[in-house]
Amino acid sequence: MREFKGLVHAVQLDGKGGCIAIPNLAEAMNMATKEQPLWVHMDFSDESSIDWLSKQNLFTTLELESFIADETRPRLSKAQKGDMLFVRGVNLNPDQSPEDMVAIRFFVRDNLLITCRRRLIRSVQDVLGALKQQQGPTSISALVDEILNRLTIRMQDVIYALDEQLDVIEEHVEAHAPPYDTTTLSQCRRQAISLKRHIRPQKEAIWQLGQAKVDWLEDKDRLKLAEIVNDLTRYIEELETSIERANVLHQSMTSQMSEQLNQRMYVMSVVAALFLPLGFLTGLLGVNIGGIPGTENPFAFILFVVFLVVLTFGIGVYFRWRKWL
């Protein structure tokens, strides 16, 4: 049974890739060791989580306010009794946009990891599932590394899906097959910009963690953090490419639509030029005054129609000769 409503799970690592369920969280906080550290994961949107954190004597008032702030930017921050790491993961919850990234906060020391979030993060569930199958991390250092790695892998899937959407749009544009899906293109561009805005500071925060002199982080896991930084750097480059592709595709769409509009306007102008003399002549002969030639000739109308056809044909030949048609 949960000790407070905001607790999502609390487990103790057994040092062999598995975990032990915590029957008494208060006792486990005192008994946690570096060899068998404690992992507490909570939903701090519930007031009971904040109340529990405030009673653990782990944070100063200012540190706790920073830890549970509504809006956080990815960063690494030193606390009096540990380290605080703020990162984000893509939002894969139902009916949510991936670029609306979900924040997760870490408080870490050699025998304790506390993670907090407001919305469900699947990467955390993946790590917990691996622990339950005896295939998870064996230390706090490896646990933090594994969660960060899972968060990064989830980003990769979203970025690849974004590239595939742009590929489809690009094929459509290259085939000159309007109408174009400008709404999807704008959405792809917004996603790429939003993801880049969050991933860039996250890369810097993880790089700082890898370089920081913290006792709980093992050397082998520092190397893994360097690989995560490399992956995030590659994601940023791919997102920058996606943004440029979206801009180029938008320009191509605009250019093609403008060209098509110009072609239609040109055709309408040529048609108007062809019929302008005809309109003038028919209007001139249609006035209701005396002296209109041919009024007494029964063949005048036929001759006038033939003249108009010949005139139209002659204007068309002239336009063709001038390469206006």
C-alpha atoms as a printed R data frame, in Angstrom:
    type eleno elety resid chain resno       x      y       z
1   ATOM     1    CA   MET     A     1   0.000  0.000   0.000
2   ATOM     2    CA   ARG     A     2   1.306  3.466  -0.878
3   ATOM     3    CA   GLU     A     3   2.531  5.569   2.021
4   ATOM     4    CA   PHE     A     4   1.270  8.758   0.379
5   ATOM     5    CA   LYS     A     5  -0.999  9.375  -2.562
6   ATOM     6    CA   GLY     A     6   1.623 10.960  -4.806
7   ATOM     7    CA   LEU     A     7   4.014  8.002  -4.593
8   ATOM     8    CA   VAL     A     8   4.240  6.169  -7.935
9   ATOM     9    CA   HIS     A     9   6.716  3.513  -6.839
10  ATOM    10    CA   ALA     A    10   9.562  2.967  -4.391
11  ATOM    11    CA   VAL     A    11  12.084  0.159  -4.870
12  ATOM    12    CA   GLN     A    12  15.482 -0.787  -3.550
13  ATOM    13    CA   LEU     A    13  18.094 -2.031  -6.010
14  ATOM    14    CA   ASP     A    14  19.472 -5.454  -5.102
15  ATOM    15    CA   GLY     A    15  22.812 -4.846  -6.841
16  ATOM    16    CA   LYS     A    16  22.167 -7.722  -9.279
17  ATOM    17    CA   GLY     A    17  19.970 -5.987 -11.840
18  ATOM    18    CA   GLY     A    18  16.743 -6.467  -9.906
19  ATOM    19    CA   CYS     A    19  14.778 -4.586  -7.287
20  ATOM    20    CA   ILE     A    20  13.050 -5.186  -3.986
21  ATOM    21    CA   ALA     A    21   9.614 -3.798  -3.217
22  ATOM    22    CA   ILE     A    22   9.625 -1.374  -0.281
23  ATOM    23    CA   PRO     A    23   7.132 -2.275   2.456
24  ATOM    24    CA   ASN     A    24   8.125  0.663   4.658
25  ATOM    25    CA   LEU     A    25   9.480  3.751   2.924
26  ATOM    26    CA   ALA     A    26  10.419  5.579   6.122
27  ATOM    27    CA   GLU     A    27  12.554  2.633   7.258
28  ATOM    28    CA   ALA     A    28  14.070  2.179   3.806
29  ATOM    29    CA   MET     A    29  15.237  5.805   3.751
30  ATOM    30    CA   ASN     A    30  17.410  5.049   6.779
31  ATOM    31    CA   MET     A    31  18.582  1.607   5.620
32  ATOM    32    CA   ALA     A    32  19.523  2.493   2.024
33  ATOM    33    CA   THR     A    33  23.190  1.863   1.222
34  ATOM    34    CA   LYS     A    34  25.452  2.518  -1.746
35  ATOM    35    CA   GLU     A    35  25.309 -1.223  -2.578
36  ATOM    36    CA   GLN     A    36  21.505 -1.344  -2.279
37  ATOM    37    CA   PRO     A    37  20.276  2.201  -2.991
38  ATOM    38    CA   LEU     A    38  16.690  3.395  -2.894
39  ATOM    39    CA   TRP     A    39  14.718  4.726  -5.860
40  ATOM    40    CA   VAL     A    40  11.611  6.777  -5.083
41  ATOM    41    CA   HIS     A    41   9.473  7.941  -7.984
42  ATOM    42    CA   MET     A    42   6.578 10.307  -7.335
43  ATOM    43    CA   ASP     A    43   3.991 12.531  -8.908
44  ATOM    44    CA   PHE     A    44   4.560 15.969  -7.390
45  ATOM    45    CA   SER     A    45   1.306 17.352  -8.785
46  ATOM    46    CA   ASP     A    46  -0.146 15.810  -5.632
47  ATOM    47    CA   GLU     A    47   0.369 17.865  -2.473
48  ATOM    48    CA   SER     A    48   1.257 14.751  -0.482
49  ATOM    49    CA   SER     A    49   4.467 14.378  -2.504
50  ATOM    50    CA   ILE     A    50   5.551 17.931  -1.723
51  ATOM    51    CA   ASP     A    51   4.679 17.406   1.936
52  ATOM    52    CA   TRP     A    52   6.765 14.211   2.037
53  ATOM    53    CA   LEU     A    53   9.738 15.895   0.374
54  ATOM    54    CA   SER     A    54   9.633 18.792   2.794
55  ATOM    55    CA   LYS     A    55   9.868 16.386   5.752
56  ATOM    56    CA   GLN     A    56  12.918 14.431   4.530
57  ATOM    57    CA   ASN     A    57  15.521 17.040   5.442
58  ATOM    58    CA   LEU     A    58  17.090 16.708   1.987
59  ATOM    59    CA   PHE     A    59  16.428 20.186   0.610
60  ATOM    60    CA   THR     A    60  16.670 23.733   1.773
61  ATOM    61    CA   THR     A    61  13.535 25.808   1.230
62  ATOM    62    CA   LEU     A    62  15.001 27.400  -1.889
63  ATOM    63    CA   GLU     A    63  16.160 24.036  -3.289
64  ATOM    64    CA   LEU     A    64  12.741 22.477  -2.750
65  ATOM    65    CA   GLU     A    65  11.006 25.387  -4.473
66  ATOM    66    CA   SER     A    66  13.357 24.954  -7.412
67  ATOM    67    CA   PHE     A    67  12.834 21.181  -7.465
68  ATOM    68    CA   ILE     A    68   9.022 21.390  -7.661
69  ATOM    69    CA   ALA     A    69   8.732 24.524  -9.822
70  ATOM    70    CA   ASP     A    70   6.051 24.389 -12.508
71  ATOM    71    CA   GLU     A    71   8.386 25.336 -15.351
72  ATOM    72    CA   THR     A    72  11.971 24.117 -15.474
73  ATOM    73    CA   ARG     A    73  14.745 24.363 -18.024
74  ATOM    74    CA   PRO     A    74  17.056 21.341 -18.413
75  ATOM    75    CA   ARG     A    75  20.054 21.933 -16.164
76  ATOM    76    CA   LEU     A    76  22.316 20.483 -13.478
77  ATOM    77    CA   SER     A    77  22.201 22.095 -10.053
78  ATOM    78    CA   LYS     A    78  24.195 21.369  -6.901
79  ATOM    79    CA   ALA     A    79  22.250 20.871  -3.661
80  ATOM    80    CA   GLN     A    80  23.582 20.737  -0.114
81  ATOM    81    CA   LYS     A    81  22.933 17.005   0.267
82  ATOM    82    CA   GLY     A    82  23.069 15.813  -3.315
83  ATOM    83    CA   ASP     A    83  22.687 16.869  -6.932
84  ATOM    84    CA   MET     A    84  19.593 17.993  -8.809
85  ATOM    85    CA   LEU     A    85  19.193 17.268 -12.510
86  ATOM    86    CA   PHE     A    86  16.313 18.635 -14.571
87  ATOM    87    CA   VAL     A    87  15.637 17.016 -17.953
88  ATOM    88    CA   ARG     A    88  12.743 16.386 -20.318
89  ATOM    89    CA   GLY     A    89  11.348 13.530 -22.382
90  ATOM    90    CA   VAL     A    90   9.037 13.500 -25.385
91  ATOM    91    CA   ASN     A    91   5.357 13.386 -24.532
92  ATOM    92    CA   LEU     A    92   3.998 10.033 -25.750
93  ATOM    93    CA   ASN     A    93   0.822 10.121 -23.689
94  ATOM    94    CA   PRO     A    94  -2.481  9.629 -25.575
95  ATOM    95    CA   ASP     A    95  -3.871 12.709 -27.353
96  ATOM    96    CA   GLN     A    96  -0.705 14.685 -26.571
97  ATOM    97    CA   SER     A    97   1.867 16.306 -28.849
98  ATOM    98    CA   PRO     A    98   5.400 14.814 -28.658
99  ATOM    99    CA   GLU     A    99   7.009 18.258 -28.729
100 ATOM   100    CA   ASP     A   100   5.124 19.169 -25.542
101 ATOM   101    CA   MET     A   101   7.956 17.579 -23.601
102 ATOM   102    CA   VAL     A   102   7.425 16.159 -20.120
103 ATOM   103    CA   ALA     A   103   9.742 17.309 -17.337
104 ATOM   104    CA   ILE     A   104  11.384 14.891 -14.925
105 ATOM   105    CA   ARG     A   105  13.532 15.982 -11.980
106 ATOM   106    CA   PHE     A   106  16.291 13.982 -10.287
107 ATOM   107    CA   PHE     A   107  17.655 14.323  -6.784
108 ATOM   108    CA   VAL     A   108  20.706 12.074  -6.537
109 ATOM   109    CA   ARG     A   109  23.254 11.004  -3.986
110 ATOM   110    CA   ASP     A   110  25.226  7.788  -3.575
111 ATOM   111    CA   ASN     A   111  22.437  5.784  -1.888
112 ATOM   112    CA   LEU     A   112  19.275  7.547  -3.049
113 ATOM   113    CA   LEU     A   113  17.512  8.611  -6.225
114 ATOM   114    CA   ILE     A   114  14.292 10.614  -6.069
115 ATOM   115    CA   THR     A   115  12.549 11.311  -9.376
116 ATOM   116    CA   CYS     A   116   9.494 13.522  -9.785
117 ATOM   117    CA   ARG     A   117   7.135 14.176 -12.673
118 ATOM   118    CA   ARG     A   118   3.666 15.555 -13.341
119 ATOM   119    CA   ARG     A   119   2.706 13.395 -16.331
120 ATOM   120    CA   LEU     A   120   3.429  9.782 -17.169
121 ATOM   121    CA   ILE     A   121   6.913  9.131 -18.580
122 ATOM   122    CA   ARG     A   122   7.223  5.823 -20.384
123 ATOM   123    CA   SER     A   123  11.016  5.756 -20.138
124 ATOM   124    CA   VAL     A   124  10.751  5.481 -16.357
125 ATOM   125    CA   GLN     A   125   8.274  2.618 -16.731
126 ATOM   126    CA   ASP     A   126  10.704  0.881 -19.094
127 ATOM   127    CA   VAL     A   127  13.497  1.037 -16.504
128 ATOM   128    CA   LEU     A   128  11.212 -0.223 -13.745
129 ATOM   129    CA   GLY     A   129  10.109 -3.102 -15.987
130 ATOM   130    CA   ALA     A   130  13.743 -4.042 -16.644
131 ATOM   131    CA   LEU     A   131  14.426 -4.072 -12.903
132 ATOM   132    CA   LYS     A   132  11.453 -6.338 -12.272
133 ATOM   133    CA   GLN     A   133  12.847 -8.743 -14.877
134 ATOM   134    CA   GLN     A   134  16.281 -8.759 -13.179
135 ATOM   135    CA   GLN     A   135  17.803 -6.983 -16.197
136 ATOM   136    CA   GLY     A   136  18.068 -3.456 -14.858
137 ATOM   137    CA   PRO     A   137  20.839 -1.216 -13.501
138 ATOM   138    CA   THR     A   138  22.769 -2.260 -10.430
139 ATOM   139    CA   SER     A   139  23.679  1.127  -8.920
140 ATOM   140    CA   ILE     A   140  22.483  4.700  -8.617
141 ATOM   141    CA   SER     A   141  24.989  5.751 -11.267
142 ATOM   142    CA   ALA     A   142  23.753  3.124 -13.713
143 ATOM   143    CA   LEU     A   143  20.125  3.892 -12.844
144 ATOM   144    CA   VAL     A   144  20.453  7.591 -13.680
145 ATOM   145    CA   ASP     A   145  22.340  6.707 -16.850
146 ATOM   146    CA   GLU     A   146  19.683  4.196 -17.920
147 ATOM   147    CA   ILE     A   147  16.782  6.629 -17.412
148 ATOM   148    CA   LEU     A   148  18.603  9.322 -19.415
149 ATOM   149    CA   ASN     A   149  19.409  6.802 -22.128
150 ATOM   150    CA   ARG     A   150  15.769  5.687 -22.379
151 ATOM   151    CA   LEU     A   151  14.627  9.303 -22.600
152 ATOM   152    CA   THR     A   152  17.071  9.855 -25.457
153 ATOM   153    CA   ILE     A   153  15.988  6.728 -27.343
154 ATOM   154    CA   ARG     A   154  12.363  7.858 -27.196
155 ATOM   155    CA   MET     A   155  13.396 11.155 -28.789
156 ATOM   156    CA   GLN     A   156  14.984  9.274 -31.672
157 ATOM   157    CA   ASP     A   157  11.690  7.630 -32.637
158 ATOM   158    CA   VAL     A   158   9.879 10.977 -32.725
159 ATOM   159    CA   ILE     A   159  12.623 12.641 -34.808
160 ATOM   160    CA   TYR     A   160  12.625  9.756 -37.310
161 ATOM   161    CA   ALA     A   161   8.827  9.990 -37.619
162 ATOM   162    CA   LEU     A   162   9.204 13.724 -38.258
163 ATOM   163    CA   ASP     A   163  11.724 13.054 -41.046
164 ATOM   164    CA   GLU     A   164   9.375 10.527 -42.632
165 ATOM   165    CA   GLN     A   165   6.548 13.073 -42.685
166 ATOM   166    CA   LEU     A   166   8.832 15.573 -44.408
167 ATOM   167    CA   ASP     A   167   9.864 12.906 -46.937
168 ATOM   168    CA   VAL     A   168   6.217 12.337 -47.893
169 ATOM   169    CA   ILE     A   169   5.595 16.073 -48.253
170 ATOM   170    CA   GLU     A   170   8.791 16.498 -50.283
171 ATOM   171    CA   GLU     A   171   7.771 13.753 -52.721
172 ATOM   172    CA   HIS     A   172   4.387 15.425 -53.127
173 ATOM   173    CA   VAL     A   173   5.996 18.801 -53.845
174 ATOM   174    CA   GLU     A   174   8.544 17.352 -56.286
175 ATOM   175    CA   ALA     A   175   5.692 15.672 -58.171
176 ATOM   176    CA   HIS     A   176   3.994 19.090 -58.571
177 ATOM   177    CA   ALA     A   177   0.771 17.611 -57.254
178 ATOM   178    CA   PRO     A   178  -1.279 20.289 -55.491
179 ATOM   179    CA   PRO     A   179  -3.196 20.890 -53.308
180 ATOM   180    CA   TYR     A   180  -0.366 20.839 -50.782
181 ATOM   181    CA   ASP     A   181  -0.714 19.916 -47.125
182 ATOM   182    CA   THR     A   182   0.611 23.150 -45.673
183 ATOM   183    CA   THR     A   183  -0.970 22.398 -42.285
184 ATOM   184    CA   THR     A   184   1.108 19.239 -41.795
185 ATOM   185    CA   LEU     A   185   4.230 21.049 -42.988
186 ATOM   186    CA   SER     A   186   3.699 23.852 -40.466
187 ATOM   187    CA   GLN     A   187   3.104 21.296 -37.728
188 ATOM   188    CA   CYS     A   188   6.352 19.470 -38.597
189 ATOM   189    CA   ARG     A   189   8.262 22.723 -38.481
190 ATOM   190    CA   ARG     A   190   6.768 23.662 -35.100
191 ATOM   191    CA   GLN     A   191   7.620 20.222 -33.707
192 ATOM   192    CA   ALA     A   192  11.219 20.456 -34.897
193 ATOM   193    CA   ILE     A   193  11.685 23.949 -33.438
194 ATOM   194    CA   SER     A   194  10.123 22.979 -30.089
195 ATOM   195    CA   LEU     A   195  12.168 19.772 -29.784
196 ATOM   196    CA   LYS     A   196  15.382 21.598 -30.611
197 ATOM   197    CA   ARG     A   197  14.593 24.288 -28.039
198 ATOM   198    CA   HIS     A   198  14.417 21.674 -25.258
199 ATOM   199    CA   ILE     A   199  17.092 19.228 -26.441
200 ATOM   200    CA   ARG     A   200  19.867 21.817 -26.752
201 ATOM   201    CA   PRO     A   201  19.947 22.781 -23.024
202 ATOM   202    CA   GLN     A   202  19.406 19.121 -22.112
203 ATOM   203    CA   LYS     A   203  22.571 18.195 -23.981
204 ATOM   204    CA   GLU     A   204  24.464 20.859 -22.045
205 ATOM   205    CA   ALA     A   205  23.057 19.643 -18.704
206 ATOM   206    CA   ILE     A   206  24.046 16.014 -19.358
207 ATOM   207    CA   TRP     A   207  27.477 17.102 -20.583
208 ATOM   208    CA   GLN     A   208  27.950 19.070 -17.349
209 ATOM   209    CA   LEU     A   209  26.907 15.992 -15.360
210 ATOM   210    CA   GLY     A   210  29.506 13.903 -17.162
211 ATOM   211    CA   GLN     A   211  32.182 16.465 -16.347
212 ATOM   212    CA   ALA     A   212  31.081 17.139 -12.759
213 ATOM   213    CA   LYS     A   213  33.041 15.804  -9.801
214 ATOM   214    CA   VAL     A   214  30.284 13.844  -8.077
215 ATOM   215    CA   ASP     A   215  31.065 10.789  -5.977
216 ATOM   216    CA   TRP     A   216  28.023  8.750  -6.957
217 ATOM   217    CA   LEU     A   217  28.769  8.784 -10.718
218 ATOM   218    CA   GLU     A   218  31.025  5.919 -11.845
219 ATOM   219    CA   ASP     A   219  33.631  6.315 -14.588
220 ATOM   220    CA   LYS     A   220  32.014  3.728 -16.881
221 ATOM   221    CA   ASP     A   221  28.755  5.625 -16.713
222 ATOM   222    CA   ARG     A   222  30.506  8.898 -17.511
223 ATOM   223    CA   LEU     A   223  31.452  7.299 -20.836
224 ATOM   224    CA   LYS     A   224  27.814  6.345 -21.403
225 ATOM   225    CA   LEU     A   225  26.781  9.915 -20.671
226 ATOM   226    CA   ALA     A   226  29.247 11.054 -23.329
227 ATOM   227    CA   GLU     A   227  27.489  8.761 -25.817
228 ATOM   228    CA   ILE     A   228  24.127 10.254 -24.826
229 ATOM   229    CA   VAL     A   229  25.551 13.732 -25.420
230 ATOM   230    CA   ASN     A   230  26.740 12.614 -28.866
231 ATOM   231    CA   ASP     A   231  23.277 11.271 -29.659
232 ATOM   232    CA   LEU     A   232  21.639 14.512 -28.545
233 ATOM   233    CA   THR     A   233  24.101 16.499 -30.665
234 ATOM   234    CA   ARG     A   234  23.111 14.382 -33.662
235 ATOM   235    CA   TYR     A   235  19.421 14.921 -32.896
236 ATOM   236    CA   ILE     A   236  19.940 18.679 -32.779
237 ATOM   237    CA   GLU     A   237  21.678 18.560 -36.171
238 ATOM   238    CA   GLU     A   238  18.843 16.453 -37.611
239 ATOM   239    CA   LEU     A   239  16.259 18.875 -36.232
240 ATOM   240    CA   GLU     A   240  18.127 21.825 -37.729
241 ATOM   241    CA   THR     A   241  18.100 19.976 -41.057
242 ATOM   242    CA   SER     A   242  14.371 19.302 -40.676
243 ATOM   243    CA   ILE     A   243  13.698 22.987 -40.006
244 ATOM   244    CA   GLU     A   244  15.674 23.956 -43.118
245 ATOM   245    CA   ARG     A   245  13.859 21.316 -45.178
246 ATOM   246    CA   ALA     A   246  10.504 22.602 -43.961
247 ATOM   247    CA   ASN     A   247  11.474 26.163 -44.922
248 ATOM   248    CA   VAL     A   248  12.643 25.066 -48.380
249 ATOM   249    CA   LEU     A   249   9.484 23.006 -48.916
250 ATOM   250    CA   HIS     A   250   7.327 25.954 -47.888
251 ATOM   251    CA   GLN     A   251   9.185 28.186 -50.346
252 ATOM   252    CA   SER     A   252   8.760 25.559 -53.087
253 ATOM   253    CA   MET     A   253   5.037 25.297 -52.373
254 ATOM   254    CA   THR     A   254   4.673 29.077 -52.433
255 ATOM   255    CA   SER     A   255   6.680 29.332 -55.645
256 ATOM   256    CA   GLN     A   256   4.679 26.615 -57.396
257 ATOM   257    CA   MET     A   257   1.340 28.045 -56.304
258 ATOM   258    CA   SER     A   258   2.457 31.529 -57.380
259 ATOM   259    CA   GLU     A   259   3.598 30.151 -60.749
260 ATOM   260    CA   GLN     A   260   0.280 28.397 -61.274
261 ATOM   261    CA   LEU     A   261  -1.583 31.574 -60.387
262 ATOM   262    CA   ASN     A   262   0.543 33.570 -62.822
263 ATOM   263    CA   GLN     A   263  -0.124 31.036 -65.572
264 ATOM   264    CA   ARG     A   264  -3.870 31.260 -65.001
265 ATOM   265    CA   MET     A   265  -3.751 35.034 -64.948
266 ATOM   266    CA   TYR     A   266  -1.726 35.010 -68.174
267 ATOM   267    CA   VAL     A   267  -4.259 32.764 -69.912
268 ATOM   268    CA   MET     A   268  -7.075 35.026 -68.759
269 ATOM   269    CA   SER     A   269  -5.171 38.067 -70.051
270 ATOM   270    CA   VAL     A   270  -4.621 36.444 -73.462
271 ATOM   271    CA   VAL     A   271  -8.276 35.465 -73.708
272 ATOM   272    CA   ALA     A   272  -9.277 39.008 -72.785
273 ATOM   273    CA   ALA     A   273  -6.882 40.382 -75.438
274 ATOM   274    CA   LEU     A   274  -8.375 38.055 -78.067
275 ATOM   275    CA   PHE     A   275 -11.926 39.158 -77.394
276 ATOM   276    CA   LEU     A   276 -11.238 42.830 -76.767
277 ATOM   277    CA   PRO     A   277 -11.525 43.842 -80.481
278 ATOM   278    CA   LEU     A   278 -14.627 41.687 -80.850
279 ATOM   279    CA   GLY     A   279 -16.261 43.344 -77.890
280 ATOM   280    CA   PHE     A   280 -15.398 46.756 -79.284
281 ATOM   281    CA   LEU     A   281 -16.892 46.017 -82.710
282 ATOM   282    CA   THR     A   282 -20.048 44.353 -81.420
283 ATOM   283    CA   GLY     A   283 -20.551 47.189 -78.974
284 ATOM   284    CA   LEU     A   284 -20.024 49.771 -81.684
285 ATOM   285    CA   LEU     A   285 -22.524 48.152 -84.051
286 ATOM   286    CA   GLY     A   286 -25.020 47.565 -81.285
287 ATOM   287    CA   VAL     A   287 -25.784 51.214 -80.576
288 ATOM   288    CA   ASN     A   288 -29.395 52.205 -81.287
289 ATOM   289    CA   ILE     A   289 -28.787 55.110 -83.665
290 ATOM   290    CA   GLY     A   290 -29.215 55.531 -87.373
291 ATOM   291    CA   GLY     A   291 -26.457 55.003 -89.925
292 ATOM   292    CA   ILE     A   292 -25.406 51.491 -88.842
293 ATOM   293    CA   PRO     A   293 -23.983 49.868 -92.042
294 ATOM   294    CA   GLY     A   294 -25.604 46.679 -93.331
295 ATOM   295    CA   THR     A   295 -29.003 47.149 -91.774
296 ATOM   296    CA   GLU     A   296 -30.659 46.690 -95.165
297 ATOM   297    CA   ASN     A   297 -28.401 43.818 -96.337
298 ATOM   298    CA   PRO     A   298 -29.759 40.309 -95.419
299 ATOM   299    CA   PHE     A   299 -26.215 38.875 -95.491
300 ATOM   300    CA   ALA     A   300 -24.657 41.534 -93.288
301 ATOM   301    CA   PHE     A   301 -24.892 39.531 -90.041
302 ATOM   302    CA   ILE     A   302 -23.280 36.437 -91.615
303 ATOM   303    CA   LEU     A   303 -20.532 38.534 -93.154
304 ATOM   304    CA   PHE     A   304 -19.937 40.278 -89.820
305 ATOM   305    CA   VAL     A   305 -19.663 36.939 -87.962
306 ATOM   306    CA   VAL     A   306 -17.219 35.628 -90.579
307 ATOM   307    CA   PHE     A   307 -15.211 38.812 -90.216
308 ATOM   308    CA   LEU     A   308 -15.068 38.371 -86.436
309 ATOM   309    CA   VAL     A   309 -13.895 34.752 -86.793
310 ATOM   310    CA   VAL     A   310 -11.186 35.785 -89.251
311 ATOM   311    CA   LEU     A   311 -10.139 38.651 -86.982
312 ATOM   312    CA   THR     A   312  -9.916 36.340 -83.955
313 ATOM   313    CA   PHE     A   313  -7.872 33.818 -85.930
314 ATOM   314    CA   GLY     A   314  -5.580 36.575 -87.155
315 ATOM   315    CA   ILE     A   315  -5.019 37.873 -83.615
316 ATOM   316    CA   GLY     A   316  -4.283 34.298 -82.458
317 ATOM   317    CA   VAL     A   317  -1.701 33.861 -85.255
318 ATOM   318    CA   TYR     A   318  -0.121 37.166 -84.301
319 ATOM   319    CA   PHE     A   319   0.102 36.125 -80.614
320 ATOM   320    CA   ARG     A   320   1.621 32.820 -81.674
321 ATOM   321    CA   TRP     A   321   4.172 34.572 -83.836
322 ATOM   322    CA   ARG     A   322   5.139 36.829 -80.938
323 ATOM   323    CA   LYS     A   323   5.308 33.691 -78.711
324 ATOM   324    CA   TRP     A   324   2.646 35.002 -76.377
325 ATOM   325    CA   LEU     A   325   0.771 31.739 -76.766
